Amino acid sequence: MNRREALKNIGLSAGYIAATPTLLSILQSCTSEVKLGWVPELLSEDEAKVLDQLVDFIIPETDIPGAKSLNVPMFVERYINNVAKEEEAGMFKKSAGLVMEALGINEDKPVKKVLPEEYDAFLAKYLKSSKEQQETYQKEMQALKSPEEIESISKDARIFFYLTAVRDLSIWGFKTTEEIGENVLAYAPVPGEQIGCDSVENLTKGKAWSL
C-alpha cells in the first residue's frame, strides 16, 4: 500500500507513519532553516518549531497535503491552550521542555540543527515502543493525583504523554480539515441510503468516511 492509500484509509491511530529514506530526504530541507508560520500562545517559539517538525513527521507531505501545510501544528497548540483543562495545558508546556532536552536542543544546538533522523528515532522510541512499555507510561500518568506531582513522574512517561497528545490531535485535526475531508476521504455532502451490510471496499473503495 502506498502513502496516499494509507492516508485515505487513515489507519494512523496506533502510531505514526515511519519516515522512509525518501521522506527523510524531503524533510532534510527543514533542518537548514526552521521558520514558523504562526504565533504560539502557550509554547515558546523554539518549542513551537519542534512541534511543527514533529507533526510534519507524523503526517508528512506527499502527493496530498501534509498536516503542517494544513496548519495542524497551530491547531494542536491552540486546542491545548484554549480547550484543554488548565492543568493539562500546564503539563503539556512542561513536557515540551523535556522534549527539547531529549533532542539536545540548547544554545550550541538550535532547532535547525536537529536532523530528520533524530526526529524519526525520537518518535519511534516512544510511539513505537512495546505495548507493555506504553502501558507502564500510562499507569504512571494515571497515578498522578494533581498537577503539582508532575515532577514525580518519569521524564519518559511525560514525553510519552506529550507525543501521544500531539499524535492524536494531529490525526483529528488532519482528518477534519476541509481539504482532507472533501478531497481525500470518502465524502458525501448529502448522505443517501444507509447500506449496513457491504464492504468498505465496495462502498468507498477502501477510504474512511470524512467526519
Accessible surface in RSA format (square Angstrom, percent):
REM  Atomic radii and reference values for relative SASA: ProtOr
REM  Chains: A
REM  Algorithm: Lee & Richards
REM  Probe-radius: 1.40
REM  Slices: 20
REM RES _ NUM      All-atoms   Total-Side   Main-Chain    Non-polar    All polar
REM                ABS   REL    ABS   REL    ABS   REL    ABS   REL    ABS   REL
RES MET A   1   175.22  90.7  83.70  55.4  91.52 217.9  86.16  73.3  89.06 118.0
RES ASN A   2    92.95  64.1  79.40  76.7  13.55  32.6  41.56 100.0  51.39  49.7
RES ARG A   3    39.25  16.5  29.57  15.1   9.68  23.0  33.25  45.4   6.01   3.6
RES ARG A   4    71.54  30.0  70.10  35.7   1.43   3.4  20.53  28.1  51.00  30.9
RES GLU A   5    60.46  34.7  60.46  45.7   0.00   0.0  23.26  45.0  37.21  30.4
RES ALA A   6    24.38  22.4  21.61  33.3   2.77   6.3  23.35  32.9   1.03   2.7
RES LEU A   7     0.04   0.0   0.00   0.0   0.04   0.1   0.00   0.0   0.04   0.1
RES LYS A   8    30.64  14.9  30.64  18.8   0.00   0.0   2.34   2.1  28.30  30.1
RES ASN A   9    50.95  35.1  37.09  35.8  13.86  33.4  19.15  46.1  31.79  30.7
RES ILE A  10    18.52  10.5   7.68   5.7  10.84  26.1   7.68   5.5  10.84  29.4
RES GLY A  11    68.00  83.9   0.00   N/A  68.00  83.9  38.53 105.7  29.47  66.0
RES LEU A  12     4.00   2.2   1.34   1.0   2.66   6.7   4.00   2.8   0.00   0.0
RES SER A  13    88.45  74.7  75.90 101.3  12.55  28.9  42.46  90.4  45.98  64.4
RES ALA A  14    93.55  86.0  67.20 103.7  26.35  59.9  75.53 106.4  18.02  47.7
RES GLY A  15    10.41  12.8   0.00   N/A  10.41  12.8   7.41  20.3   3.00   6.7
RES TYR A  16    10.31   4.8   1.13   0.6   9.18  23.9   1.24   0.9   9.06  11.2
RES ILE A  17    40.35  23.0  38.60  28.8   1.75   4.2  40.12  28.9   0.22   0.6
RES ALA A  18    48.63  44.7  41.55  64.1   7.08  16.1  41.55  58.5   7.08  18.8
RES ALA A  19    13.14  12.1   1.46   2.2  11.69  26.6   1.94   2.7  11.20  29.7
RES THR A  20    68.68  48.8  65.24  66.1   3.43   8.2  64.58  86.7   4.09   6.2
RES PRO A  21   112.57  82.0 104.78  95.5   7.79  28.3 107.22  88.5   5.36  33.3
RES THR A  22    91.06  64.8  85.92  87.1   5.14  12.2  55.01  73.9  36.05  54.5
RES LEU A  23    12.11   6.7  12.11   8.7   0.00   0.0  12.11   8.5   0.00   0.0
RES LEU A  24    31.36  17.5  30.88  22.1   0.48   1.2  31.14  21.9   0.22   0.6
RES SER A  25    74.18  62.7  53.78  71.8  20.39  47.0  47.40 100.9  26.77  37.5
RES ILE A  26    88.62  50.4  71.77  53.5  16.85  40.6  79.93  57.6   8.69  23.6
RES LEU A  27    10.45   5.8  10.09   7.2   0.36   0.9  10.09   7.1   0.35   1.0
RES GLN A  28    78.75  44.0  77.30  56.5   1.45   3.4  41.46  88.2  37.29  28.3
RES SER A  29    78.44  66.3  63.67  85.0  14.77  34.0  52.61 112.0  25.83  36.2
RES CYS A  30    25.12  19.0  18.48  20.6   6.64  15.6  10.02  25.4  15.10  16.3
RES THR A  31    18.68  13.3  12.70  12.9   5.98  14.2   4.61   6.2  14.06  21.3
RES SER A  32    85.47  72.2  58.66  78.3  26.81  61.8  53.98 114.9  31.49  44.1
RES GLU A  33   105.02  60.3  92.09  69.7  12.94  30.8  31.18  60.3  73.84  60.3
RES VAL A  34    13.59   8.9   2.73   2.5  10.86  26.2   5.18   4.5   8.41  22.8
RES LYS A  35   148.03  72.2 132.53  81.3  15.50  36.9  80.14  72.1  67.89  72.3
RES LEU A  36    35.42  19.7   5.23   3.7  30.19  75.9   5.37   3.8  30.05  80.9
RES GLY A  37    81.23 100.2   0.00   N/A  81.23 100.2  42.41 116.4  38.81  86.9
RES TRP A  38    26.91  10.8  13.70   6.6  13.22  31.0  21.74  11.6   5.18   8.4
RES VAL A  39   117.02  77.0 113.81 103.0   3.21   7.7 114.49  99.5   2.53   6.9
RES PRO A  40    28.12  20.5  13.27  12.1  14.86  54.0  13.27  11.0  14.86  92.3
RES GLU A  41    92.59  53.2  54.41  41.2  38.18  90.9  31.06  60.1  61.53  50.2
RES LEU A  42    37.62  21.0  24.27  17.4  13.35  33.6  25.96  18.2  11.66  31.4
RES LEU A  43     9.07   5.0   0.00   0.0   9.07  22.8   0.38   0.3   8.68  23.4
RES SER A  44    50.11  42.3  38.93  51.9  11.18  25.8  45.87  97.7   4.24   5.9
RES GLU A  45   101.83  58.5  94.88  71.8   6.95  16.5  28.85  55.8  72.98  59.6
RES ASP A  46    61.18  42.9  59.76  59.5   1.42   3.4   7.47  17.6  53.71  53.6
RES GLU A  47    18.21  10.5  16.69  12.6   1.52   3.6   1.89   3.7  16.32  13.3
RES ALA A  48     0.00   0.0   0.00   0.0   0.00   0.0   0.00   0.0   0.00   0.0
RES LYS A  49    38.81  18.9  38.81  23.8   0.00   0.0   2.12   1.9  36.69  39.1
RES VAL A  50     1.95   1.3   1.95   1.8   0.00   0.0   1.95   1.7   0.00   0.0
RES LEU A  51     0.00   0.0   0.00   0.0   0.00   0.0   0.00   0.0   0.00   0.0
RES ASP A  52     4.17   2.9   4.17   4.1   0.00   0.0   0.00   0.0   4.17   4.2
RES GLN A  53     6.39   3.6   5.83   4.3   0.56   1.3   1.03   2.2   5.36   4.1
RES LEU A  54     0.00   0.0   0.00   0.0   0.00   0.0   0.00   0.0   0.00   0.0
RES VAL A  55     0.00   0.0   0.00   0.0   0.00   0.0   0.00   0.0   0.00   0.0
RES ASP A  56    10.32   7.2  10.32  10.3   0.00   0.0   0.64   1.5   9.68   9.7
RES PHE A  57     6.09   3.0   4.76   2.9   1.33   3.5   5.02   3.0   1.07   3.1
RES ILE A  58     0.54   0.3   0.54   0.4   0.00   0.0   0.54   0.4   0.00   0.0
RES ILE A  59     0.00   0.0   0.00   0.0   0.00   0.0   0.00   0.0   0.00   0.0
RES PRO A  60     2.73   2.0   2.73   2.5   0.00   0.0   2.73   2.3   0.00   0.0
RES GLU A  61    74.34  42.7  71.97  54.4   2.37   5.7  39.91  77.2  34.43  28.1
RES THR A  62    41.71  29.7  13.58  13.8  28.13  67.0  23.30  31.3  18.41  27.8
RES ASP A  63   101.62  71.2  62.18  61.9  39.44  93.3  51.67 121.6  49.94  49.8
RES ILE A  64     7.21   4.1   4.38   3.3   2.83   6.8   7.21   5.2   0.00   0.0
RES PRO A  65    33.83  24.7  33.18  30.2   0.64   2.3  33.18  27.4   0.64   4.0
RES GLY A  66     0.21   0.3   0.00   N/A   0.21   0.3   0.21   0.6   0.00   0.0
RES ALA A  67     0.00   0.0   0.00   0.0   0.00   0.0   0.00   0.0   0.00   0.0
RES LYS A  68    59.44  29.0  51.90  31.8   7.54  18.0  36.34  32.7  23.11  24.6
RES SER A  69    66.20  55.9  31.67  42.3  34.53  79.6  42.68  90.9  23.53  33.0
RES LEU A  70    38.04  21.2  22.44  16.1  15.60  39.2  25.68  18.0  12.35  33.2
RES ASN A  71    85.48  58.9  81.85  79.1   3.62   8.7   8.47  20.4  77.01  74.4
RES VAL A  72     1.71   1.1   1.26   1.1   0.44   1.1   1.71   1.5   0.00   0.0
RES PRO A  73     1.48   1.1   1.48   1.3   0.00   0.0   1.48   1.2   0.00   0.0
RES MET A  74    57.69  29.9  57.69  38.2   0.00   0.0  46.73  39.7  10.96  14.5
RES PHE A  75    66.77  33.4  62.41  38.7   4.36  11.3  66.77  40.5   0.00   0.0
RES VAL A  76     0.00   0.0   0.00   0.0   0.00   0.0   0.00   0.0   0.00   0.0
RES GLU A  77     0.00   0.0   0.00   0.0   0.00   0.0   0.00   0.0   0.00   0.0
RES ARG A  78    63.85  26.8  63.29  32.3   0.56   1.3  29.30  40.0  34.55  20.9
RES TYR A  79    61.63  28.8  57.83  32.9   3.79   9.9  25.35  19.1  36.27  44.7
RES ILE A  80    12.79   7.3  12.79   9.5   0.00   0.0  12.79   9.2   0.00   0.0
RES ASN A  81    51.99  35.9  31.40  30.3  20.59  49.6   0.00   0.0  51.99  50.2
RES ASN A  82    96.98  66.9  60.80  58.8  36.18  87.1  27.77  66.8  69.21  66.9
RES VAL A  83    94.77  62.4  67.54  61.1  27.23  65.6  70.92  61.6  23.85  64.7
RES ALA A  84    22.81  21.0   4.58   7.1  18.23  41.5  11.31  15.9  11.50  30.5
RES LYS A  85   134.34  65.5 125.79  77.2   8.55  20.4  77.47  69.7  56.88  60.6
RES GLU A  86   155.73  89.4 141.08 106.7  14.65  34.9  59.54 115.2  96.18  78.5
RES GLU A  87    75.97  43.6  67.09  50.8   8.88  21.1  26.59  51.4  49.38  40.3
RES GLU A  88    69.17  39.7  68.77  52.0   0.40   1.0  17.67  34.2  51.50  42.0
RES ALA A  89     8.95   8.2   8.95  13.8   0.00   0.0   8.95  12.6   0.00   0.0
RES GLY A  90    30.42  37.5   0.00   N/A  30.42  37.5  29.51  81.0   0.91   2.0
RES MET A  91    22.20  11.5  21.33  14.1   0.87   2.1  21.33  18.1   0.87   1.2
RES PHE A  92     0.32   0.2   0.32   0.2   0.00   0.0   0.32   0.2   0.00   0.0
RES LYS A  93    67.36  32.9  65.90  40.4   1.46   3.5  52.88  47.6  14.48  15.4
RES LYS A  94   104.83  51.1  92.81  56.9  12.02  28.6  64.37  57.9  40.46  43.1
RES SER A  95     0.03   0.0   0.03   0.0   0.00   0.0   0.00   0.0   0.03   0.0
RES ALA A  96     2.46   2.3   0.96   1.5   1.50   3.4   1.48   2.1   0.99   2.6
RES GLY A  97    23.17  28.6   0.00   N/A  23.17  28.6  21.66  59.4   1.52   3.4
RES LEU A  98    15.05   8.4  13.08   9.4   1.96   4.9  13.08   9.2   1.96   5.3
RES VAL A  99     0.81   0.5   0.81   0.7   0.00   0.0   0.81   0.7   0.00   0.0
RES MET A 100    27.20  14.1  27.20  18.0   0.00   0.0  27.19  23.1   0.01   0.0
RES GLU A 101   109.80  63.0  90.13  68.2  19.67  46.8  45.03  87.1  64.77  52.9
RES ALA A 102    54.70  50.3  13.40  20.7  41.30  94.0  26.02  36.6  28.68  76.0
RES LEU A 103     8.85   4.9   4.11   2.9   4.74  11.9   7.96   5.6   0.89   2.4
RES GLY A 104    30.79  38.0   0.00   N/A  30.79  38.0  28.75  78.9   2.04   4.6
RES ILE A 105    21.61  12.3   5.27   3.9  16.34  39.4   5.27   3.8  16.34  44.3
RES ASN A 106    87.95  60.7  70.18  67.8  17.78  42.8  42.22 101.6  45.73  44.2
RES GLU A 107   177.86 102.1 143.01 108.2  34.85  83.0  65.64 127.0 112.22  91.6
RES ASP A 108   138.92  97.3 107.75 107.2  31.16  73.7  33.91  79.8 105.00 104.7
RES LYS A 109    52.95  25.8  52.80  32.4   0.15   0.4  36.77  33.1  16.18  17.2
RES PRO A 110    48.75  35.5  46.01  41.9   2.74  10.0  48.75  40.2   0.00   0.0
RES VAL A 111     6.31   4.2   3.55   3.2   2.76   6.6   3.55   3.1   2.76   7.5
RES LYS A 112    96.05  46.9  93.17  57.2   2.88   6.8  36.91  33.2  59.14  63.0
RES LYS A 113   120.18  58.6 109.34  67.1  10.84  25.8  55.87  50.3  64.31  68.5
RES VAL A 114     0.85   0.6   0.00   0.0   0.85   2.0   0.00   0.0   0.85   2.3
RES LEU A 115    86.38  48.1  86.38  61.8   0.00   0.0  86.38  60.7   0.00   0.0
RES PRO A 116     1.79   1.3   1.32   1.2   0.48   1.7   1.79   1.5   0.00   0.0
RES GLU A 117    89.34  51.3  84.24  63.7   5.10  12.1  52.12 100.8  37.21  30.4
RES GLU A 118    54.02  31.0  46.82  35.4   7.20  17.1  33.08  64.0  20.94  17.1
RES TYR A 119     1.82   0.8   1.82   1.0   0.00   0.0   1.77   1.3   0.05   0.1
RES ASP A 120    28.01  19.6  27.95  27.8   0.06   0.1   0.72   1.7  27.29  27.2
RES ALA A 121    63.85  58.7  51.86  80.0  11.98  27.3  59.08  83.2   4.77  12.6
RES PHE A 122    15.81   7.9  10.66   6.6   5.15  13.4  15.40   9.3   0.41   1.2
RES LEU A 123     0.00   0.0   0.00   0.0   0.00   0.0   0.00   0.0   0.00   0.0
RES ALA A 124    34.73  31.9  30.30  46.8   4.43  10.1  30.55  43.0   4.18  11.1
RES LYS A 125   121.58  59.3 102.32  62.8  19.25  45.8  72.41  65.2  49.17  52.4
RES TYR A 126     2.89   1.3   2.89   1.6   0.00   0.0   0.20   0.1   2.70   3.3
RES LEU A 127     3.07   1.7   0.00   0.0   3.07   7.7   0.02   0.0   3.05   8.2
RES LYS A 128   112.13  54.7  80.25  49.2  31.88  75.9  46.04  41.4  66.10  70.4
RES SER A 129    24.39  20.6   6.73   9.0  17.65  40.7  15.96  34.0   8.43  11.8
RES SER A 130    61.83  52.3  43.76  58.4  18.07  41.6  45.66  97.2  16.17  22.7
RES LYS A 131   150.89  73.6 139.03  85.3  11.86  28.2  86.67  78.0  64.22  68.4
RES GLU A 132   118.28  67.9 115.08  87.1   3.20   7.6  64.51 124.8  53.77  43.9
RES GLN A 133    67.10  37.5  63.25  46.2   3.84   9.2  15.69  33.4  51.41  39.0
RES GLN A 134    34.59  19.3  34.59  25.3   0.00   0.0   5.00  10.7  29.58  22.4
RES GLU A 135    69.44  39.9  68.86  52.1   0.58   1.4  22.42  43.4  47.01  38.4
RES THR A 136    68.41  48.7  66.64  67.6   1.76   4.2  41.85  56.2  26.56  40.2
RES TYR A 137    14.38   6.7  14.38   8.2   0.00   0.0   4.04   3.0  10.34  12.7
RES GLN A 138    79.76  44.6  76.97  56.3   2.79   6.6  21.96  46.7  57.80  43.8
RES LYS A 139   141.70  69.1 136.02  83.5   5.68  13.5  82.08  73.9  59.62  63.5
RES GLU A 140    50.15  28.8  44.68  33.8   5.46  13.0  30.35  58.7  19.80  16.2
RES MET A 141    33.33  17.3  24.28  16.1   9.05  21.5  24.53  20.9   8.80  11.7
RES GLN A 142   142.79  79.8 108.26  79.1  34.54  82.2  49.36 105.1  93.43  70.9
RES ALA A 143    68.16  62.7  46.26  71.4  21.90  49.8  58.48  82.4   9.68  25.7
RES LEU A 144    31.33  17.5   9.19   6.6  22.14  55.7  10.36   7.3  20.98  56.4
RES LYS A 145   182.86  89.2 145.37  89.2  37.49  89.3  94.51  85.1  88.35  94.1
RES SER A 146    36.83  31.1  31.89  42.6   4.94  11.4  29.51  62.8   7.32  10.2
RES PRO A 147    47.56  34.7  45.09  41.1   2.47   9.0  45.45  37.5   2.11  13.1
RES GLU A 148   141.90  81.5 113.27  85.7  28.62  68.1  71.82 138.9  70.07  57.2
RES GLU A 149    71.06  40.8  65.70  49.7   5.36  12.8  30.52  59.0  40.54  33.1
RES ILE A 150     1.05   0.6   1.05   0.8   0.00   0.0   1.05   0.8   0.00   0.0
RES GLU A 151   120.74  69.3  98.27  74.3  22.47  53.5  55.97 108.3  64.77  52.9
RES SER A 152    91.00  76.9  49.65  66.3  41.35  95.2  53.16 113.2  37.84  53.0
RES ILE A 153    17.20   9.8  13.06   9.7   4.14  10.0  13.42   9.7   3.77  10.2
RES SER A 154    47.75  40.3  34.59  46.2  13.15  30.3  45.51  96.9   2.23   3.1
RES LYS A 155   122.53  59.8 117.88  72.3   4.66  11.1  74.61  67.2  47.93  51.1
RES ASP A 156    53.97  37.8  52.78  52.5   1.19   2.8   5.57  13.1  48.41  48.3
RES ALA A 157     0.00   0.0   0.00   0.0   0.00   0.0   0.00   0.0   0.00   0.0
RES ARG A 158    12.46   5.2  12.46   6.3   0.00   0.0   0.00   0.0  12.46   7.5
RES ILE A 159     6.21   3.5   6.21   4.6   0.00   0.0   6.21   4.5   0.00   0.0
RES PHE A 160     7.20   3.6   7.20   4.5   0.00   0.0   7.20   4.4   0.00   0.0
RES PHE A 161    43.93  22.0  40.39  25.0   3.54   9.2  43.70  26.5   0.23   0.7
RES TYR A 162     1.38   0.6   1.38   0.8   0.00   0.0   0.00   0.0   1.38   1.7
RES LEU A 163     0.00   0.0   0.00   0.0   0.00   0.0   0.00   0.0   0.00   0.0
RES THR A 164    21.27  15.1  21.24  21.5   0.02   0.1  10.71  14.4  10.56  16.0
RES ALA A 165    21.53  19.8  12.95  20.0   8.58  19.5  21.20  29.9   0.33   0.9
RES VAL A 166     0.00   0.0   0.00   0.0   0.00   0.0   0.00   0.0   0.00   0.0
RES ARG A 167    24.31  10.2  24.31  12.4   0.00   0.0   0.00   0.0  24.31  14.7
RES ASP A 168    71.50  50.1  64.27  64.0   7.23  17.1  29.35  69.1  42.15  42.0
RES LEU A 169    19.11  10.6  18.97  13.6   0.14   0.4  19.11  13.4   0.00   0.0
RES SER A 170     0.00   0.0   0.00   0.0   0.00   0.0   0.00   0.0   0.00   0.0
RES ILE A 171    16.97   9.7  16.97  12.6   0.00   0.0  16.97  12.2   0.00   0.0
RES TRP A 172   116.04  46.6 112.74  54.6   3.30   7.8  98.52  52.5  17.52  28.4
RES GLY A 173     5.04   6.2   0.00   N/A   5.04   6.2   3.25   8.9   1.79   4.0
RES PHE A 174     0.05   0.0   0.05   0.0   0.00   0.0   0.05   0.0   0.00   0.0
RES LYS A 175    38.12  18.6  37.81  23.2   0.30   0.7   3.14   2.8  34.98  37.3
RES THR A 176    67.15  47.8  38.63  39.2  28.52  68.0  29.42  39.5  37.73  57.0
RES THR A 177    30.34  21.6  21.94  22.2   8.40  20.0  29.21  39.2   1.13   1.7
RES GLU A 178   131.28  75.4 115.72  87.6  15.55  37.0  47.81  92.5  83.46  68.1
RES GLU A 179    62.24  35.7  57.23  43.3   5.01  11.9  15.57  30.1  46.67  38.1
RES ILE A 180     0.00   0.0   0.00   0.0   0.00   0.0   0.00   0.0   0.00   0.0
RES GLY A 181     4.93   6.1   0.00   N/A   4.93   6.1   4.93  13.5   0.00   0.0
RES GLU A 182    75.32  43.2  58.92  44.6  16.40  39.1   7.33  14.2  68.00  55.5
RES ASN A 183    89.76  61.9  67.21  65.0  22.55  54.3  21.41  51.5  68.35  66.1
RES VAL A 184     2.73   1.8   2.71   2.5   0.02   0.0   2.73   2.4   0.00   0.0
RES LEU A 185     4.31   2.4   0.00   0.0   4.31  10.8   0.00   0.0   4.31  11.6
RES ALA A 186    11.03  10.1   6.04   9.3   5.00  11.4  10.99  15.5   0.04   0.1
RES TYR A 187    98.01  45.8  68.30  38.9  29.71  77.3  45.51  34.2  52.50  64.7
RES ALA A 188    41.71  38.4  24.32  37.5  17.39  39.6  26.73  37.6  14.99  39.7
RES PRO A 189    96.08  70.0  66.81  60.9  29.28 106.4  71.55  59.1  24.53 152.5
RES VAL A 190   129.27  85.1 112.37 101.7  16.90  40.7 113.34  98.5  15.93  43.2
RES PRO A 191   108.11  78.8  88.48  80.7  19.63  71.4  89.94  74.3  18.17 112.9
RES GLY A 192    70.22  86.6   0.00   N/A  70.22  86.6  38.31 105.1  31.92  71.5
RES GLU A 193   148.71  85.4 112.88  85.4  35.84  85.3  49.61  96.0  99.10  80.9
RES GLN A 194   160.41  89.7 129.19  94.4  31.22  74.3  63.62 135.4  96.79  73.4
RES ILE A 195    80.84  46.0  65.07  48.5  15.77  38.0  68.16  49.1  12.68  34.4
RES GLY A 196    63.14  77.9   0.00   N/A  63.14  77.9  23.90  65.6  39.24  87.9
RES CYS A 197   135.13 102.2  95.62 106.6  39.51  92.9  44.71 113.3  90.42  97.5
RES ASP A 198    67.55  47.3  42.76  42.6  24.78  58.6  12.10  28.5  55.44  55.3
RES SER A 199    54.31  45.9  41.63  55.6  12.69  29.2  47.96 102.1   6.35   8.9
RES VAL A 200    86.23  56.7  82.52  74.7   3.71   8.9  82.98  72.1   3.25   8.8
RES GLU A 201   119.40  68.6 111.12  84.1   8.28  19.7  54.07 104.6  65.33  53.3
RES ASN A 202   110.15  76.0  77.61  75.0  32.54  78.4  16.20  39.0  93.95  90.8
RES LEU A 203    67.35  37.5  38.14  27.3  29.21  73.4  40.15  28.2  27.20  73.2
RES THR A 204    13.19   9.4   1.85   1.9  11.34  27.0  10.62  14.3   2.57   3.9
RES LYS A 205   172.07  83.9 156.56  96.1  15.50  36.9 100.50  90.5  71.57  76.2
RES GLY A 206    12.61  15.5   0.00   N/A  12.61  15.5   5.71  15.7   6.90  15.5
RES LYS A 207    53.39  26.0  52.80  32.4   0.60   1.4  12.87  11.6  40.52  43.2
RES ALA A 208    27.80  25.6  18.07  27.9   9.73  22.1  27.44  38.6   0.36   1.0
RES TRP A 209   133.68  53.6 126.66  61.3   7.02  16.5 109.08  58.2  24.60  39.9
RES SER A 210    28.23  23.9   8.48  11.3  19.74  45.5   2.12   4.5  26.11  36.6
RES LEU A 211   146.30  81.5  88.55  63.3  57.75 145.2 121.15  85.1  25.15  67.7
END  Absolute sums over single chains surface
CHAIN  1 A    11261.8       8859.8       2402.0       6178.5       5083.3
END  Absolute sums over all chains
TOTAL         11261.8       8859.8       2402.0       6178.5       5083.3
